[in-house]
Amino acid sequence: MRVVTQRSFGAPEVLHVTEAPKPEPLPTEVLVRVHASGVNPVDAYVRAGAFPLLGEPPFVLGWDVSGVVEAVVPGVSRFAVGDEVYGMPFFPRAAGGYGEYVAAPSLQFARKPKGLDHVQAAALPLAGLTAWQGLVDAAKLTEGQRVLIHAGGGGVGHLAVQIAKARGAEVHTTASAAKRDFVRELGADHVLDYRTTDFAEELRDLDVVLDTIGNGYGERSLRTLRPGGVLVTIVQRADAELAARTAAEGRRFAGVTVEPDHVGLEALTELVESGRLQPYVEHVLPLEQAAKAHALIESGRTQGKIVLTV
C-alpha cells in the first residue's frame, strides 16, 4: 500500500510517499480502507521533532481517518465489511493514518455521519473529540453558561464553537478580523479581534475558558473566569505552575489530552446528523502533497481543517 513516511525529523520536505505492507488486523480489530486523512498541528510537531510521540523516524504520521471497513476479525460485532466508519485510532501511539489502510480496534471507530463525505468526516475526529472532551467531559458545560473559546476559527476552535452552542452556552471567541464572519456563522455570540482587543480586559465572570493557543493565554484567561470557573487547556495540560495558580485563584484547572473514544465520536455524529455541527475543510490535497499540507498548517492561517485524499 502507499503511505507517507519520513526518515528524519525536519521541514515538510522530509515527507515522501513510499510503499509499505498492508496491515493485518488483530483480534478486536477491523481493517479500514482509508479514503481521507485529516491533518492536525500535532502531526507537524511530531514530524519536526518538537513533540517526539513516535520516537525516532522512520514512521508514518496521521490519526484522523475516514473510510470503509474491508475486513473484520471474527468476534468483532460492531461493524461489517462495507460499513463506512471514521475515527482517531491509537492516539498518541502510531496509527499510520497517512496511508491506504489502517487496522485498529473496532471500539476506536464510529459509523461515518450521514450527510458527510469522507473528506468532511476525516476532519472531525481529533479536533472534534478534543473540543468535546474539553467542553463536555472536563468542563461539564451546560445550558446558559458563558464560555470563551480561543482561536474560534481554527481546527479545534470552529468545532468547539458549534458544540458549545449546541449545549446552549453563550459563546465568546477570539479570532482575527478575517475570520470574524466565519466564526459568527458558526454561532459565536461575541467575536473579539485578538489583534485589536484585549480579551482579558473585556470579559469577566465566564464559566469556562477553552485555551487552544498557550503562550500566556491560559494565565491571562484566569482574569475572565468567575470564582469556581474552569480553565480548560489543550496546550498547557502538564503545566503544574498554571494548575497551582488556577487553584490558588479559586478556579478549576483541566488539562486535556485527546483520547480515542467511540462514545464521543457517536455524540459528534448525533450533532452532525441533527444539523448542529459541520466541519469546515479549507484545503483538500492528495496524499502525495502531504508536505504542502504541513506547510499550510504551519502557516497558522488555516480556517477550519486540512484533509488529504487517499
C-alpha positions in Angstrom: 0.0 0.0 0.0 1.0 3.7 -0.4 2.0 5.5 2.8 3.6 8.9 3.6 6.7 8.3 5.6 9.8 10.2 6.8 13.3 9.0 7.5 14.4 12.0 9.6 13.0 14.9 11.5 12.8 18.2 9.7 10.8 20.5 7.4 7.7 19.4 5.5 10.0 18.2 2.6 11.0 15.1 4.7 7.6 13.6 3.9 7.6 11.2 1.0 5.2 8.6 -0.5 6.6 5.1 -0.3 5.3 1.5 -0.3 4.6 -0.5 2.9 2.9 -3.8 3.7 -0.8 -3.7 4.3 -1.5 -4.1 8.0 -3.1 -7.3 9.3 -5.9 -6.8 11.8 -5.5 -8.5 15.2 -8.3 -9.8 17.4 -10.8 -6.9 18.3 -9.7 -5.0 15.1 -11.1 -4.1 11.7 -9.1 -3.3 8.6 -10.2 0.1 7.1 -9.6 1.2 3.5 -8.8 4.9 4.1 -10.5 7.4 1.8 -9.3 10.6 3.6 -7.0 11.5 6.4 -7.1 14.7 8.4 -4.0 16.8 9.0 -3.6 18.4 12.5 -1.0 20.7 14.1 0.3 17.8 16.2 1.3 16.0 13.0 3.6 18.8 12.1 5.1 19.0 15.6 5.8 15.2 15.5 7.3 15.5 12.0 9.6 18.3 13.1 10.8 16.5 16.2 9.3 19.1 18.5 6.9 16.6 20.0 8.5 13.1 19.6 5.5 11.0 20.3 6.6 8.2 17.9 10.2 8.0 18.7 12.9 8.2 16.0 11.9 8.0 12.3 11.1 6.3 10.1 7.4 6.3 10.9 4.0 7.1 9.3 2.0 10.1 10.6 -1.7 10.6 10.8 -4.6 9.7 13.2 -7.8 11.2 11.6 -9.2 8.7 9.1 -12.5 8.1 7.3 -13.0 5.0 5.1 -14.7 1.7 4.5 -14.3 -1.5 6.5 -12.6 -4.1 4.3 -12.1 -6.9 6.8 -13.4 -7.8 10.3 -11.7 -10.2 12.6 -14.1 -12.9 13.9 -15.6 -11.9 17.2 -16.0 -8.2 16.2 -19.7 -7.4 16.0 -19.8 -3.6 15.8 -19.1 -3.4 12.0 -19.4 -5.5 8.9 -17.4 -5.4 5.6 -18.6 -2.4 3.6 -19.5 -0.1 6.6 -18.4 3.5 6.3 -16.5 4.5 9.5 -14.4 7.3 10.9 -12.1 7.6 13.9 -8.8 8.6 15.6 -7.2 5.2 16.3 -4.4 4.7 18.7 -3.6 8.3 19.5 -0.9 9.1 20.8 0.7 6.0 19.5 1.3 5.4 15.8 -1.8 4.8 13.7 -0.4 5.3 10.2 -3.3 7.4 9.0 -1.4 8.8 6.1 -1.8 5.6 4.2 -4.2 3.5 2.2 -5.1 1.1 5.1 -5.4 1.2 8.8 -6.0 -1.7 11.2 -7.3 -0.7 14.7 -9.7 -1.8 17.4 -13.3 -1.5 16.4 -14.1 0.5 19.5 -11.9 3.3 18.3 -14.2 3.9 15.3 -17.8 5.0 14.8 -20.1 5.0 11.8 -19.5 7.9 9.5 -22.1 10.6 10.0 -24.8 10.6 7.4 -24.6 13.7 5.2 -20.8 14.0 5.5 -18.5 12.7 2.8 -15.2 11.0 3.7 -13.2 14.3 3.4 -15.5 16.1 5.9 -15.6 13.1 8.2 -11.8 12.9 8.3 -11.7 16.5 9.5 -13.7 15.7 12.6 -12.2 13.1 15.0 -9.1 14.6 16.6 -10.3 18.2 16.7 -13.9 17.3 17.5 -13.0 14.9 20.3 -10.6 17.5 21.7 -13.4 20.1 21.8 -15.9 17.5 23.2 -13.6 16.1 25.8 -12.6 19.6 26.9 -16.0 21.3 27.0 -18.3 18.4 27.9 -16.3 15.8 29.7 -13.9 18.1 31.6 -15.8 21.4 32.0 -19.3 19.9 32.1 -20.6 22.8 30.0 -24.3 23.3 30.4 -27.1 25.5 29.0 -26.9 29.1 30.0 -23.2 29.1 30.9 -20.8 31.6 29.3 -17.7 30.3 27.6 -14.7 31.8 25.9 -13.1 29.7 23.1 -9.7 30.9 21.9 -9.0 30.8 18.2 -12.6 30.1 17.2 -11.7 29.9 13.5 -9.1 27.1 13.8 -9.4 23.4 13.6 -10.5 22.7 17.2 -12.0 26.2 17.7 -14.5 26.1 14.9 -15.9 22.8 16.2 -15.8 23.9 19.8 -17.9 27.0 19.0 -20.6 24.8 17.4 -20.5 22.2 20.3 -20.8 25.0 22.9 -23.8 26.5 21.0 -25.4 23.0 20.8 -25.0 22.8 24.6 -27.0 26.1 25.0 -24.0 28.2 26.0 -23.3 31.9 25.4 -20.2 31.8 23.2 -17.4 34.3 23.2 -14.4 33.7 21.0 -11.1 35.3 19.9 -10.3 35.3 16.2 -8.7 37.5 13.5 -10.8 40.1 11.7 -10.6 38.0 8.6 -12.3 35.1 10.4 -15.0 37.2 12.1 -17.8 36.5 9.7 -16.9 32.8 9.6 -17.0 32.4 13.3 -20.2 34.3 13.6 -21.8 32.0 11.1 -20.8 29.0 13.3 -22.9 30.5 16.1 -20.5 32.6 18.1 -22.4 35.3 20.0 -19.4 37.7 20.5 -16.1 37.7 18.5 -13.1 39.6 19.8 -10.3 40.5 17.3 -7.2 39.4 19.2 -5.1 41.9 17.3 -7.0 45.0 18.5 -8.8 43.9 21.6 -7.5 42.6 24.9 -10.0 39.8 25.9 -8.7 39.9 29.4 -9.8 43.4 29.8 -13.2 42.9 28.1 -14.5 39.8 29.7 -15.5 38.8 33.2 -17.5 36.2 35.1 -17.1 33.5 32.5 -17.9 29.9 33.4 -15.5 28.2 31.1 -12.4 29.1 29.0 -11.1 26.7 26.4 -7.4 27.6 25.6 -6.2 26.2 22.3 -3.2 28.6 22.0 -0.9 28.7 25.0 1.8 31.4 25.0 0.3 33.1 28.1 -3.3 32.8 27.0 -4.1 30.5 29.9 -2.7 32.8 32.5 -4.4 35.8 31.1 -7.7 33.9 30.8 -7.9 33.4 34.6 -8.9 37.0 35.0 -12.0 36.4 32.9 -13.3 33.4 34.9 -15.8 33.7 37.8 -14.8 32.0 41.1 -15.3 28.3 40.6 -15.0 28.7 36.8 -13.0 26.2 34.7 -9.8 26.8 32.7 -9.5 24.0 30.1 -6.2 23.9 28.2 -5.2 21.6 25.5 -1.7 23.0 25.2 -0.5 23.6 28.8 -2.1 20.5 30.2 1.1 19.5 32.1 1.8 23.0 33.4 2.0 22.5 37.2 2.6 26.1 37.8 -0.5 27.2 35.9 -2.6 24.5 37.6 -1.4 25.7 41.0 -2.1 29.3 40.2 -5.6 28.4 38.9 -6.4 26.6 42.1 -5.0 29.5 44.2 -7.3 31.9 42.5 -10.3 29.7 43.2 -10.8 28.4 39.7 -10.6 24.8 38.4 -7.8 23.7 36.1 -8.5 21.0 33.5 -5.6 19.9 31.2 -6.9 17.8 28.3 -5.1 15.3 26.1 -7.5 13.9 23.5 -8.2 10.1 23.6 -9.8 7.7 21.2 -13.4 7.4 22.3 -16.3 5.9 20.3 -18.8 7.3 22.7 -17.5 10.8 22.0 -17.5 10.1 18.3 -21.1 9.0 18.4 -22.0 12.2 20.2 -20.4 14.2 17.5 -22.2 12.1 14.9 -25.5 12.9 16.6 -24.7 16.6 16.4 -23.8 16.4 12.7 -26.9 14.4 11.8 -29.2 16.8 13.8 -27.7 19.8 11.9 -25.9 21.3 14.8 -22.3 20.5 13.8 -20.5 20.8 10.5 -16.7 20.5 10.0 -15.2 23.1 7.6 -12.4 22.0 5.3 -10.4 24.8 3.7 -7.8 22.7 1.8 -8.2 19.2 0.2 -4.9 17.7 -1.2 -3.9 14.3 -2.5 -1.7 12.1 -0.3 1.3 12.9 -2.5 1.0 16.6 -1.3 1.4 15.9 2.4 4.4 18.2 2.5 2.3 21.1 1.2 -0.5 20.3 3.7 2.1 20.6 6.5 3.4 23.9 5.2 -0.1 25.2 5.1 -0.9 24.1 8.7 2.3 25.6 10.0 1.4 28.9 8.5 -1.1 29.3 11.3 -3.6 30.9 9.0 -5.8 27.9 8.2 -9.5 28.3 8.6 -11.0 25.0 9.8 -9.2 21.9 8.7 -6.9 20.4 6.0 -7.5 16.9 4.7 -5.6 14.5 2.5 -7.4 12.3 0.0 -6.0 8.7 -0.2 
